[in-house]
């Protein structure tokens, strides 16, 4: 497909309804997936695994004045916090990873094998912890307390205002300028104009000014969480939630890595980090350490990475969704990159994604060449180039 786009999209963002995606946004990218294929693991060829996953189910971070559930009593965990359901989702994800990679990973925890990085956010840190509890239950000498089958494993995080890898909150003037230009672009202005009546309707019933797709995204997230909590949504949401609001929310997420410059500055650093690890592995016959990289992140992180790699279909990742990038050796002494997507923590198998521009088998050098235009040479320097 031109530009790696799915047929459902067809630039329907230029009309008010954005109808095509509404029924399919939670479904994995139909044409990127090798139809009917899930991935059965081959440990003999596997050399490196990188997994970027969204945290588990959470409480709202944002609400609105007329929200009937705008009260701490409904959210005893706190605001923006991982719920018990979210903890179980992450524990399930850890068990899935253990089942899939058992044999590639040692049954017992070895610090040389795995490196875990997290967004410096409580729900992401807690998600990493519970995921690791499922991946590495202590065995043998690692059982330090028979009443608690859990062991501490290091999780690394950079303060949010310095993070230029996962949450991307480190100041980048060029990116901020590009993002503002995107919000003011004719495409987004047209979407806002065509949905102006919807914005007025939402503003009236929420008591909060809704005037952009970003405002809609925040509202959608709150309604989705309340629905998952089995709280009855207000009558005014009927006909708009979930499909119409979800589509606008997905477009809001996509906007953060819309242009090539935004991909370089927002999704490119993490893709480059993973590529560098794969290249290091390809330059030696032995397995480098660590060989299992985990990144506990957000829905926007997943969207940024996927769009940077060429997957341009709109997506609103579920809790526990994951992008998995595997490096395999080939029979001709080369290396192959496999990209997979896990819909959520309860999904039984990840789906193979065909990287746009690659054949069914994507050789490492081919993958690197495809990614070159969206990888920053020097992120700090590029962030300061406001005149380009």
C-alpha positions in Angstrom: 0.0 0.0 0.0 1.3 3.5 -0.8 2.8 5.0 2.3 2.0 1.9 4.4 -1.6 3.0 4.7 -4.5 0.6 5.2 -7.4 0.8 2.7 -9.9 1.7 5.5 -8.1 5.0 6.2 -8.3 6.5 2.6 -7.7 9.9 4.2 -11.2 9.8 5.7 -9.8 12.2 8.2 -10.8 14.9 5.9 -14.5 14.4 6.5 -16.5 15.0 9.6 -17.6 11.5 10.3 -14.2 9.7 10.1 -16.5 6.7 9.9 -14.3 4.0 8.4 -12.0 3.6 11.4 -14.6 3.7 14.0 -15.5 0.0 13.8 -12.0 -1.2 13.3 -9.7 0.9 15.4 -9.2 -1.7 18.1 -8.3 -4.3 15.5 -4.7 -5.0 14.6 -3.5 -3.5 11.3 -5.2 -5.9 8.7 -2.8 -5.5 5.8 0.4 -5.2 7.8 -0.3 -8.6 9.4 0.5 -11.7 7.5 -3.0 -12.9 7.3 -3.8 -15.9 9.6 -0.3 -15.9 10.9 0.8 -15.8 14.5 4.3 -16.3 15.5 5.7 -19.6 16.9 9.0 -19.1 18.4 12.3 -20.5 17.2 15.0 -20.1 19.9 17.9 -21.4 17.9 17.9 -18.3 15.7 16.7 -15.7 18.2 19.4 -13.2 19.3 17.7 -10.1 20.7 14.3 -9.1 21.8 13.0 -5.6 22.4 9.4 -5.1 23.8 7.6 -1.8 24.2 4.4 -2.2 26.1 1.6 0.0 27.4 0.9 0.0 31.1 -2.1 -1.8 32.5 -5.6 -0.6 33.3 -5.6 2.7 35.2 -7.8 5.3 36.8 -8.5 8.6 35.1 -5.9 11.3 35.0 -8.4 13.9 33.8 -12.0 14.6 34.4 -14.6 17.3 33.6 -16.8 19.6 35.8 -20.1 17.7 35.1 -18.6 14.3 35.5 -20.8 12.3 37.9 -17.7 10.4 39.0 -15.5 13.4 39.7 -15.0 12.3 43.2 -12.1 10.5 45.0 -14.5 7.9 46.4 -14.8 6.4 42.9 -11.0 6.1 42.6 -9.5 4.9 45.9 -6.3 4.0 44.1 -5.7 7.6 43.3 -5.8 9.5 40.0 -3.9 8.1 37.0 -3.0 5.0 39.1 -2.6 1.4 38.1 -5.7 -0.6 39.2 -5.8 -4.1 40.5 -7.1 -5.1 37.1 -4.1 -3.4 35.5 -1.7 -5.2 37.9 -3.2 -8.5 36.8 -2.9 -7.6 33.2 0.8 -6.9 33.6 1.3 -10.0 35.6 -0.4 -11.9 32.7 1.9 -10.2 30.2 4.9 -11.3 32.2 3.7 -14.9 32.2 3.1 -14.7 28.5 6.7 -13.5 28.0 7.9 -16.3 30.1 6.0 -18.9 28.1 7.1 -17.4 24.8 10.7 -16.9 25.6 11.4 -19.6 28.1 14.6 -21.2 26.8 15.8 -18.0 25.2 15.7 -16.6 28.7 17.0 -18.5 31.6 14.4 -19.9 33.9 15.9 -17.9 36.8 16.7 -14.2 36.7 20.1 -13.2 35.6 20.8 -9.5 35.5 23.0 -9.8 32.4 20.1 -11.0 30.3 17.5 -8.4 30.8 17.4 -4.6 31.0 14.2 -2.8 31.9 13.5 0.9 31.3 10.3 2.7 32.2 8.6 6.0 31.8 9.1 7.8 35.2 5.4 7.5 35.9 4.0 5.5 38.8 1.7 3.4 36.7 4.4 2.5 34.3 6.9 1.7 37.0 4.3 -0.5 38.8 3.4 -2.1 35.4 7.1 -3.0 34.9 7.3 -4.4 38.4 4.2 -6.6 38.1 5.2 -7.7 34.6 8.6 -8.8 35.9 6.8 -10.7 38.7 5.1 -12.8 36.1 8.3 -13.2 34.0 10.7 -14.0 36.8 9.0 -15.8 39.8 11.9 -16.7 42.1 13.2 -20.3 42.0 15.7 -22.2 44.1 18.2 -19.9 45.8 16.3 -16.8 44.6 13.4 -17.6 46.9 14.3 -15.2 49.7 10.9 -15.4 51.4 8.8 -18.5 51.0 5.7 -16.5 51.9 6.3 -14.1 49.0 7.2 -15.6 45.6 8.5 -12.3 44.2 12.0 -10.9 43.8 13.2 -7.4 43.3 14.5 -6.6 39.8 16.1 -3.3 38.8 13.9 -0.9 36.7 15.6 2.2 35.2 13.8 5.5 34.7 14.9 9.0 33.6 13.1 12.0 35.1 10.2 12.9 32.8 11.7 16.4 32.0 14.9 14.7 30.9 13.4 11.7 29.1 14.3 11.7 25.4 13.7 8.0 24.8 10.3 6.8 26.1 7.9 9.6 27.2 9.8 12.3 25.2 9.3 15.1 27.7 12.8 16.6 27.4 12.4 20.0 25.8 12.8 20.0 22.1 12.0 23.4 20.5 12.0 22.2 17.0 9.5 19.4 17.8 7.2 21.8 19.7 7.2 24.2 16.8 6.4 21.3 14.4 3.6 20.0 16.6 2.1 23.5 16.8 2.3 23.8 13.0 0.5 20.5 12.7 -2.3 21.6 15.0 -2.7 24.7 12.8 -2.5 22.7 9.6 -5.3 22.8 7.0 -6.1 19.1 7.6 -6.6 19.6 11.4 -8.3 22.9 11.0 -10.8 21.2 8.6 -11.4 18.4 11.1 -12.1 21.0 13.8 -14.4 22.9 11.6 -16.3 19.8 10.5 -16.7 18.7 14.1 -17.5 22.2 15.6 -21.0 21.2 16.4 -19.8 18.1 18.2 -17.3 20.2 20.2 -20.1 22.6 21.2 -22.3 19.6 22.2 -19.5 18.1 24.3 -18.6 21.5 25.9 -22.3 22.0 26.9 -22.6 18.6 28.6 -19.2 18.3 30.1 -18.9 21.9 31.4 -15.5 22.0 29.9 -14.3 23.8 26.8 -13.8 21.2 24.0 -12.2 22.7 20.9 -9.6 20.3 19.6 -9.0 16.6 19.0 -6.6 16.7 22.0 -9.5 17.7 24.2 -11.6 14.9 22.7 -8.8 12.4 23.4 -8.7 13.4 27.1 -12.5 13.1 27.3 -12.6 9.7 25.6 -9.9 8.3 27.9 -12.0 9.3 30.9 -15.2 7.8 29.5 -13.5 4.6 28.5 -12.1 4.1 32.0 -15.4 4.8 33.6 -17.1 2.3 31.3 -14.5 -0.3 32.1 -15.2 0.4 35.8 -18.8 -0.5 35.0 -20.0 3.0 35.9 -23.1 4.1 33.9 -22.1 6.8 31.5 -24.3 9.9 31.1 -27.1 9.7 28.6 -25.6 12.5 26.4 -22.7 10.2 25.5 -25.0 7.9 23.5 -24.4 8.1 19.8 -20.9 9.6 20.2 -19.1 7.3 22.5 -17.2 5.1 21.8 -16.8 5.1 18.0 -16.8 8.8 17.0 -14.8 10.0 20.0 -12.4 7.1 19.7 -11.6 7.9 16.1 -10.8 11.5 16.9 -8.8 10.4 20.0 -6.7 8.1 17.7 -6.0 10.9 15.3 -4.9 13.0 18.3 -2.4 10.3 19.2 -1.2 10.0 15.7 -0.5 13.7 15.4 2.4 13.5 17.8 4.5 11.7 15.1 2.7 12.9 11.9 5.5 14.4 9.9 9.0 13.0 9.1 10.6 15.6 11.4 8.3 14.6 14.2 9.1 11.0 13.6 12.8 11.7 13.8 12.4 13.7 17.1 9.6 11.8 18.8 9.7 8.1 17.8 13.1 8.0 16.2 15.2 8.0 19.3 13.7 4.7 20.7 13.8 3.0 17.3 17.4 4.1 16.9 18.3 2.8 20.3 16.8 -0.6 19.4 18.6 -0.6 16.0 21.9 0.1 17.7 21.4 -2.8 20.0 20.6 -5.0 17.0 23.6 -3.8 15.0 25.9 -4.5 18.0 24.5 -8.1 18.1 25.1 -8.5 14.4 28.8 -7.6 14.7 29.6 -10.5 17.0 29.1 -14.2 16.9 28.3 -14.4 20.6 25.1 -13.2 22.2 25.5 -9.7 23.6 24.2 -8.6 27.0 21.5 -7.8 27.7 19.5 -9.7 25.1 16.0 -8.9 26.4 15.1 -5.2 26.4 11.9 -4.1 28.1 10.3 -0.6 27.9 7.3 0.1 30.1 5.5 3.0 28.3 2.3 4.7 27.2 -0.1 4.4 24.3 1.5 7.4 22.6 4.9 5.7 22.8 3.5 2.7 20.9 1.9 4.9 18.3 5.1 6.9 17.9 7.2 3.8 17.4 4.8 2.2 14.9 4.4 5.4 12.9 8.1 5.9 12.8 8.5 2.4 11.4 6.0 3.2 8.7 2.7 1.9 10.1 0.3 4.8 9.4 -3.0 3.3 10.3 -4.7 5.0 13.2 -4.6 3.1 16.4 -5.7 3.5 20.0 -3.6 0.8 21.8 -5.3 -1.2 24.5 -3.9 -1.6 28.0 -1.0 -4.1 27.8 -0.6 -3.7 24.1 3.0 -4.3 23.0 5.3 -3.9 20.0 7.9 -6.7 19.9 11.0 -6.4 17.7 13.0 -9.6 17.4 16.4 -10.1 15.8 17.0 -13.6 14.3 20.1 -15.1 12.6 19.6 -16.6 9.2 21.0 -19.6 7.4 23.2 -17.4 5.3 25.0 -15.9 8.3 22.8 -12.8 8.1 20.2 -11.3 10.4 16.5 -10.8 10.0 14.1 -8.4 11.9 10.7 -9.5 12.9 8.1 -7.0 14.1 5.1 -8.3 16.1 2.1 -6.7 17.8 0.2 -7.9 20.8 -3.3 -6.5 21.1 -3.4 -6.7 24.9 -2.0 -8.7 27.8 -4.6 -11.4 27.3 -3.8 -12.0 23.7 -2.6 -15.6 23.2 -0.2 -14.9 20.4 1.4 -11.8 18.9 0.6 -11.0 15.2 3.4 -10.6 12.6 3.6 -7.1 11.1 5.1 -6.7 7.7 7.2 -3.6 7.8 6.3 -1.3 4.9 9.1 -1.4 2.3 10.3 -4.8 3.4 9.7 -8.2 1.9 8.2 -11.0 4.0 11.6 -11.5 5.4 13.1 -8.2 6.5 16.9 -8.4 6.6 18.6 -6.2 9.2 20.4 -4.0 6.7 17.2 -3.5 4.8 15.4 -2.5 8.0 18.2 -0.1 8.9 18.1 1.5 5.4 14.4 1.9 5.6 14.6 3.6 9.0 17.5 6.0 8.2 15.3 8.9 7.2 13.5 8.9 10.5 16.5 8.4 12.9 18.1 11.5 14.4 21.8 11.9 13.9 22.1 14.1 17.0 18.8 14.6 18.7 20.0 17.5 20.8 21.4 19.4 17.8 18.3 18.7 15.6 16.0 19.9 18.4 17.6 23.4 18.2 17.3 23.8 14.4 14.2 26.0 14.3 14.9 27.4 10.9 14.6 24.1 9.0 
